[in-house]
């Protein structure tokens, strides 16, 4: 079981690694980074906690990596399919 700890609203931590985001949940990008560098596997269960309390249901890392949770003033919080940015065309 992989435990991701939320610190405030904008920071997620796994051991010494952390990710901070202002307009979207830091959980998903952190999990994608951990999978990409081989620290965790897509099938590993993820437990998200804040102050030692479970925040979300336990889900596989692949679920968290597949989405982003974003928030804006117009639509409020929502889940979106993750699309990797490949840069601007020249």
C-alpha positions as CSV (number, residue, x, y, z in Angstrom):
1,X,0.0,0.0,0.0
2,X,1.3,3.4,-1.0
3,X,0.3,6.3,1.3
4,X,0.1,9.8,-0.2
5,X,-0.2,12.4,2.4
6,X,-2.0,15.7,1.7
7,X,-0.5,18.8,3.4
8,X,-2.9,21.7,3.1
9,X,-4.9,22.0,-0.1
10,X,-2.0,22.2,-2.6
11,X,0.7,19.8,-1.6
12,X,0.9,16.0,-1.8
13,X,3.8,14.0,-0.3
14,X,5.2,10.4,-0.7
15,X,8.2,9.8,1.6
16,X,10.7,12.6,0.6
17,X,8.9,13.4,-2.7
18,X,6.3,16.2,-2.9
19,X,4.3,17.9,-5.5
20,X,2.6,21.3,-5.1
21,X,-0.1,22.6,-7.5
22,X,-2.4,25.6,-7.2
23,X,-5.3,25.0,-9.6
24,X,-5.4,21.2,-9.6
25,X,-4.9,18.3,-7.2
26,X,-1.3,17.5,-6.6
27,X,-2.1,13.8,-6.1
28,X,-2.4,12.8,-9.8
29,X,0.8,14.5,-11.1
30,X,2.8,13.0,-8.1
31,X,1.5,9.5,-8.9
32,X,2.3,9.9,-12.6
33,X,5.9,10.9,-11.6
34,X,6.2,8.0,-9.2
35,X,5.1,5.5,-11.9
36,X,7.3,7.1,-14.6
37,X,10.5,6.7,-12.5
38,X,9.6,3.2,-11.3
39,X,9.1,4.1,-7.7
40,X,5.6,2.6,-7.8
41,X,3.7,0.3,-10.2
42,X,0.4,1.2,-11.8
43,X,-1.4,-1.7,-9.9
44,X,-0.1,-0.5,-6.5
45,X,-3.0,0.6,-4.2
46,X,-2.9,4.2,-3.2
47,X,-4.2,5.4,0.2
48,X,-4.6,9.2,0.4
49,X,-4.5,10.7,3.9
50,X,-4.6,14.0,5.6
51,X,-3.5,14.2,9.3
52,X,-3.6,10.4,9.4
53,X,-7.2,10.1,8.2
54,X,-8.2,8.4,5.0
55,X,-9.5,11.1,2.5
56,X,-10.4,9.0,-0.6
57,X,-11.2,5.3,-1.2
58,X,-8.2,3.2,-1.9
59,X,-7.7,3.1,-5.6
60,X,-4.9,1.7,-7.9
61,X,-2.2,4.1,-9.0
62,X,-3.3,3.7,-12.6
63,X,-6.6,5.4,-11.7
64,X,-4.9,8.5,-10.2
65,X,-2.5,8.7,-13.1
66,X,-5.3,8.6,-15.7
67,X,-7.1,11.8,-14.4
68,X,-6.5,15.3,-13.2
69,X,-8.8,17.0,-10.6
70,X,-8.9,20.6,-11.4
71,X,-10.8,23.6,-10.0
72,X,-11.6,27.0,-11.6
73,X,-13.9,29.9,-10.8
74,X,-16.3,29.1,-13.6
75,X,-17.0,25.4,-13.2
76,X,-15.7,24.5,-9.7
77,X,-13.9,21.2,-9.0
78,X,-14.1,18.5,-11.6
79,X,-12.3,15.4,-12.9
80,X,-10.7,15.5,-16.4
81,X,-8.9,12.9,-18.4
82,X,-5.2,13.5,-18.3
83,X,-3.7,14.5,-21.7
84,X,0.1,14.8,-21.8
85,X,1.3,18.2,-23.1
86,X,3.7,17.7,-26.0
87,X,4.8,21.3,-26.4
88,X,4.0,24.0,-28.9
89,X,4.3,23.4,-32.6
90,X,6.7,25.7,-34.5
